[in-house]
Amino acid sequence: MKLLILDRDGVINFDSDAYIKSLEEWIPIPGSIEAIAQLSKAGWTVAVATNQSGIARGYYPLATLQAMHTRLRELVAAQGGEVGYIVHCPHGPDEGCECRKPKPGMLRAIAEHYQVELAGVWFVGDSQGDLKAALAVDAQPVLVKTGKGERTLEKGVPENTLIFDDLAAIARALI
């Protein structure tokens, strides 16, 4: 199985320091939907692991998050592709859960879902937390410069991190 795991906010859709709280605020980054569809059509399974502490903070309900993910699936399907397993962490940063990145719980859940090892699997994100989660399970950390990616890059990234401009560039590299 060719598995690719993506963070959501800042990788697939625009991010906001004020959180993405509604379906109207969930706006795909240009080229990201097409990239996921192209990867899917080329035999890649594209899974998503996303921190969503806005749920714990009361900024939006689980139903809104589900609507965003339904929209993501519909947009990718309209391009002939498919989005695989989507996992989210609804907890706040101080709740001590095992799923919130930089902890690798969501990545482990994806591995369990697909019955695969994560060693070498690309995990694409835009933050230090994403890169640290990848390293914790021996996955390949991949940074995109979209979202918080430029800021993350300025602060320094792990030595073996692969760096791309955006998700479309990753799709071109993998296909």
LUMKEMI-627280 format. One record per residue (C-alpha): x, z, y; residue number from 1. Coordinates in nm, 2 decimals, always signed. Layout:
N
+--------+--------+--------+-----+
:     xx :     zz :     yy :   k :
+--------+--------+--------+-----+
:      X :      Z :      Y : NUM :
...
+--------+--------+--------+-----+
END
This chain:
175
+--------+--------+--------+-----+
:     xx :     zz :     yy :   k :
+--------+--------+--------+-----+
:  +0.00 :  +0.00 :  +0.00 :   1 :
:  +0.12 :  -0.09 :  +0.35 :   2 :
:  +0.01 :  +0.21 :  +0.56 :   3 :
:  +0.04 :  +0.24 :  +0.93 :   4 :
:  -0.08 :  +0.56 :  +1.11 :   5 :
:  -0.17 :  +0.56 :  +1.48 :   6 :
:  -0.23 :  +0.82 :  +1.74 :   7 :
:  -0.54 :  +0.73 :  +1.94 :   8 :
:  -0.52 :  +0.82 :  +2.31 :   9 :
:  -0.24 :  +0.63 :  +2.48 :  10 :
:  -0.18 :  +0.41 :  +2.18 :  11 :
:  -0.52 :  +0.24 :  +2.11 :  12 :
:  -0.71 :  +0.34 :  +2.42 :  13 :
:  -0.62 :  +0.45 :  +2.77 :  14 :
:  -0.54 :  +0.82 :  +2.80 :  15 :
:  -0.63 :  +1.06 :  +3.08 :  16 :
:  -0.50 :  +1.40 :  +3.17 :  17 :
:  -0.87 :  +1.49 :  +3.23 :  18 :
:  -0.95 :  +1.39 :  +2.87 :  19 :
:  -1.16 :  +1.10 :  +2.74 :  20 :
:  -1.50 :  +1.27 :  +2.74 :  21 :
:  -1.75 :  +0.99 :  +2.70 :  22 :
:  -1.79 :  +0.65 :  +2.54 :  23 :
:  -1.77 :  +0.49 :  +2.88 :  24 :
:  -1.43 :  +0.65 :  +2.94 :  25 :
:  -1.30 :  +0.52 :  +2.60 :  26 :
:  -1.14 :  +0.19 :  +2.71 :  27 :
:  -0.90 :  +0.00 :  +2.47 :  28 :
:  -0.55 :  -0.08 :  +2.60 :  29 :
:  -0.53 :  -0.46 :  +2.63 :  30 :
:  -0.42 :  -0.61 :  +2.30 :  31 :
:  -0.47 :  -0.30 :  +2.09 :  32 :
:  -0.79 :  -0.40 :  +1.92 :  33 :
:  -0.66 :  -0.74 :  +1.83 :  34 :
:  -0.33 :  -0.58 :  +1.70 :  35 :
:  -0.52 :  -0.35 :  +1.46 :  36 :
:  -0.74 :  -0.64 :  +1.34 :  37 :
:  -0.43 :  -0.86 :  +1.29 :  38 :
:  -0.25 :  -0.59 :  +1.10 :  39 :
:  -0.56 :  -0.53 :  +0.88 :  40 :
:  -0.59 :  -0.90 :  +0.81 :  41 :
:  -0.22 :  -0.91 :  +0.71 :  42 :
:  -0.28 :  -0.64 :  +0.45 :  43 :
:  -0.20 :  -0.33 :  +0.64 :  44 :
:  -0.42 :  -0.02 :  +0.61 :  45 :
:  -0.44 :  +0.13 :  +0.97 :  46 :
:  -0.53 :  +0.50 :  +0.98 :  47 :
:  -0.57 :  +0.72 :  +1.29 :  48 :
:  -0.46 :  +1.08 :  +1.35 :  49 :
:  -0.58 :  +1.22 :  +1.68 :  50 :
:  -0.57 :  +1.56 :  +1.86 :  51 :
:  -0.91 :  +1.61 :  +2.02 :  52 :
:  -0.89 :  +1.96 :  +2.18 :  53 :
:  -1.16 :  +1.85 :  +2.43 :  54 :
:  -1.41 :  +1.95 :  +2.15 :  55 :
:  -1.28 :  +2.31 :  +2.14 :  56 :
:  -1.27 :  +2.31 :  +2.52 :  57 :
:  -1.64 :  +2.21 :  +2.53 :  58 :
:  -1.57 :  +1.89 :  +2.73 :  59 :
:  -1.76 :  +1.67 :  +2.48 :  60 :
:  -1.94 :  +1.72 :  +2.14 :  61 :
:  -1.84 :  +1.59 :  +1.80 :  62 :
:  -2.11 :  +1.33 :  +1.83 :  63 :
:  -1.93 :  +1.17 :  +2.13 :  64 :
:  -1.61 :  +1.16 :  +1.94 :  65 :
:  -1.78 :  +0.99 :  +1.65 :  66 :
:  -1.94 :  +0.74 :  +1.88 :  67 :
:  -1.59 :  +0.65 :  +2.01 :  68 :
:  -1.46 :  +0.60 :  +1.66 :  69 :
:  -1.77 :  +0.39 :  +1.57 :  70 :
:  -1.70 :  +0.17 :  +1.88 :  71 :
:  -1.33 :  +0.14 :  +1.77 :  72 :
:  -1.44 :  +0.03 :  +1.42 :  73 :
:  -1.70 :  -0.22 :  +1.56 :  74 :
:  -1.45 :  -0.38 :  +1.80 :  75 :
:  -1.19 :  -0.42 :  +1.53 :  76 :
:  -1.45 :  -0.55 :  +1.28 :  77 :
:  -1.56 :  -0.81 :  +1.54 :  78 :
:  -1.20 :  -0.94 :  +1.53 :  79 :
:  -1.21 :  -0.96 :  +1.15 :  80 :
:  -1.02 :  -0.64 :  +1.08 :  81 :
:  -1.09 :  -0.29 :  +0.96 :  82 :
:  -0.99 :  +0.06 :  +1.06 :  83 :
:  -0.90 :  +0.29 :  +0.78 :  84 :
:  -0.93 :  +0.67 :  +0.76 :  85 :
:  -0.96 :  +0.85 :  +1.09 :  86 :
:  -0.88 :  +1.22 :  +1.11 :  87 :
:  -0.90 :  +1.44 :  +1.42 :  88 :
:  -0.80 :  +1.79 :  +1.51 :  89 :
:  -1.09 :  +1.96 :  +1.71 :  90 :
:  -0.89 :  +2.27 :  +1.78 :  91 :
:  -0.74 :  +2.40 :  +2.10 :  92 :
:  -0.36 :  +2.44 :  +2.14 :  93 :
:  -0.37 :  +2.82 :  +2.09 :  94 :
:  -0.59 :  +2.83 :  +1.77 :  95 :
:  -0.30 :  +2.82 :  +1.53 :  96 :
:  -0.44 :  +2.55 :  +1.31 :  97 :
:  -0.22 :  +2.33 :  +1.08 :  98 :
:  -0.37 :  +2.00 :  +1.19 :  99 :
:  -0.29 :  +1.99 :  +1.56 : 100 :
:  +0.02 :  +1.77 :  +1.62 : 101 :
:  +0.31 :  +1.84 :  +1.63 : 102 :
:  +0.21 :  +2.01 :  +1.30 : 103 :
:  +0.17 :  +1.75 :  +1.03 : 104 :
:  -0.17 :  +1.85 :  +0.88 : 105 :
:  -0.35 :  +1.53 :  +0.98 : 106 :
:  -0.07 :  +1.31 :  +0.85 : 107 :
:  -0.08 :  +1.51 :  +0.52 : 108 :
:  -0.46 :  +1.46 :  +0.51 : 109 :
:  -0.42 :  +1.08 :  +0.54 : 110 :
:  -0.15 :  +1.09 :  +0.27 : 111 :
:  -0.39 :  +1.28 :  +0.04 : 112 :
:  -0.68 :  +1.05 :  +0.12 : 113 :
:  -0.47 :  +0.74 :  +0.02 : 114 :
:  -0.27 :  +0.92 :  -0.25 : 115 :
:  +0.06 :  +0.80 :  -0.10 : 116 :
:  +0.39 :  +0.96 :  +0.01 : 117 :
:  +0.46 :  +0.95 :  +0.38 : 118 :
:  +0.84 :  +0.90 :  +0.36 : 119 :
:  +0.92 :  +0.60 :  +0.57 : 120 :
:  +0.55 :  +0.53 :  +0.68 : 121 :
:  +0.54 :  +0.44 :  +1.05 : 122 :
:  +0.35 :  +0.69 :  +1.27 : 123 :
:  +0.29 :  +0.54 :  +1.61 : 124 :
:  +0.24 :  +0.77 :  +1.91 : 125 :
:  +0.31 :  +0.82 :  +2.27 : 126 :
:  +0.41 :  +1.19 :  +2.28 : 127 :
:  +0.68 :  +1.43 :  +2.16 : 128 :
:  +0.41 :  +1.59 :  +1.94 : 129 :
:  +0.35 :  +1.27 :  +1.76 : 130 :
:  +0.72 :  +1.21 :  +1.70 : 131 :
:  +0.77 :  +1.57 :  +1.58 : 132 :
:  +0.47 :  +1.54 :  +1.34 : 133 :
:  +0.62 :  +1.22 :  +1.19 : 134 :
:  +0.96 :  +1.39 :  +1.14 : 135 :
:  +0.79 :  +1.69 :  +0.97 : 136 :
:  +0.67 :  +1.47 :  +0.69 : 137 :
:  +0.97 :  +1.23 :  +0.68 : 138 :
:  +0.76 :  +0.95 :  +0.83 : 139 :
:  +0.92 :  +0.70 :  +1.07 : 140 :
:  +0.86 :  +0.80 :  +1.43 : 141 :
:  +0.75 :  +0.51 :  +1.64 : 142 :
:  +0.70 :  +0.54 :  +2.02 : 143 :
:  +0.49 :  +0.30 :  +2.23 : 144 :
:  +0.55 :  +0.29 :  +2.61 : 145 :
:  +0.18 :  +0.30 :  +2.68 : 146 :
:  -0.01 :  +0.62 :  +2.75 : 147 :
:  +0.25 :  +0.90 :  +2.79 : 148 :
:  +0.52 :  +0.69 :  +2.62 : 149 :
:  +0.73 :  +0.62 :  +2.93 : 150 :
:  +0.74 :  +0.99 :  +3.02 : 151 :
:  +0.82 :  +1.09 :  +2.66 : 152 :
:  +1.10 :  +0.84 :  +2.66 : 153 :
:  +1.25 :  +0.98 :  +2.98 : 154 :
:  +1.27 :  +1.33 :  +2.82 : 155 :
:  +1.45 :  +1.19 :  +2.51 : 156 :
:  +1.33 :  +1.10 :  +2.17 : 157 :
:  +1.47 :  +1.17 :  +1.82 : 158 :
:  +1.76 :  +0.95 :  +1.73 : 159 :
:  +1.59 :  +0.74 :  +1.47 : 160 :
:  +1.27 :  +0.67 :  +1.68 : 161 :
:  +1.17 :  +0.30 :  +1.70 : 162 :
:  +1.05 :  +0.20 :  +2.05 : 163 :
:  +0.80 :  -0.07 :  +2.14 : 164 :
:  +0.62 :  -0.17 :  +2.45 : 165 :
:  +0.27 :  -0.14 :  +2.30 : 166 :
:  +0.07 :  -0.18 :  +1.98 : 167 :
:  +0.06 :  -0.55 :  +2.01 : 168 :
:  +0.44 :  -0.56 :  +1.99 : 169 :
:  +0.43 :  -0.34 :  +1.68 : 170 :
:  +0.18 :  -0.58 :  +1.52 : 171 :
:  +0.41 :  -0.88 :  +1.60 : 172 :
:  +0.71 :  -0.69 :  +1.44 : 173 :
:  +0.53 :  -0.60 :  +1.12 : 174 :
:  +0.34 :  -0.92 :  +1.05 : 175 :
+--------+--------+--------+-----+
END
